[in-house]
Amino acid sequence: MLLTQQYHDASRLTARATLHARFSTNPTRWFPWLFERFQSPAGSAVLELGCGPGWLWLSNRERIPADWQITLTDFSEGMLAEAKQNLAYAPHAFTFAVADVQAIPYLDASFDMVIANHMLYHVPDIPAALAEMRRVLKAGGRFYASTLAGDYMHELEQFLPRRRPAHLSFNLDNGAELLALQFGHVALHRYDNTLVVTEAEPLIAYMVSMTPQSAIGLHERIYRDAGPLVQRALDEHGDVRLTANAGLFEVW
């Protein structure tokens, strides 16, 4: 369901990225901030799980060490196709593969660095996925898992009063505890951010992107019901402020 309704391709991710790109107040963009925190030796074998359309590497294409051997995986063939297209002219070679993080198709101790960027909260069996990530990580290697705060954009509930707030199964509040079951050391790097949204349409498009792609009726209800509430808030206050804190767990 997640594959067919949310991540068949990058269209829904793009709506979310657009909102952040236009209205984030943190002066450092997410992907450069993320890349700056990676620590891995020269000649590292790097694995990203759930690479999506490859934005992490596209945003940092001039900073990638030339001797890193990078494998990008996703469970969506559509996402991988977009990643290949986006990175076709990047000054670095990548290997691409479809993979399920709950059964990673690589040998034990294959990678110096493993990355899971904003994807663990989509995984049905998080303990199984973390066990797999530890299995393919070399001794002394680093695992990086980014996620959102538990109250991420909770202000949206005022515009969708009949919808239950989303629960993130892996977030900044519970992530350290889950990771500690598999890894000995867990450090958290926080990325504080607020969105100051001044236009209704990008925010409504964001809310629509969080619903199943086939739910046409629900999309129409969001435009009909939430749209006027968003516009009223903008008329009264000039903007809508959304708490958008995130962070990165560094694990070894």
Secondary structure, 3 states (H helix, E strand, C coil): CHHHHCCCCCHHHHHHHHHHHHHECCCCCHHHHHHHCCCCCCCCEEEEECCCCCHHHHHCCCCCCCCCEEEEEECCHHHHHHHHHHCCCCCCCEEEEECECCECCCCCCCEEEEEEECCHHHCCCHHHHHHHHHHHEEEEEEEEEEEECCCCCHHHHHCCCCCCCCCCCCCCCCHHHHHHCCCCCEEEEEECCEEEECCHHHHHHHHHHCCCCCCHHHHHHHHHHHHHHHHHHHHHHCCEEEECCEEEEEEC
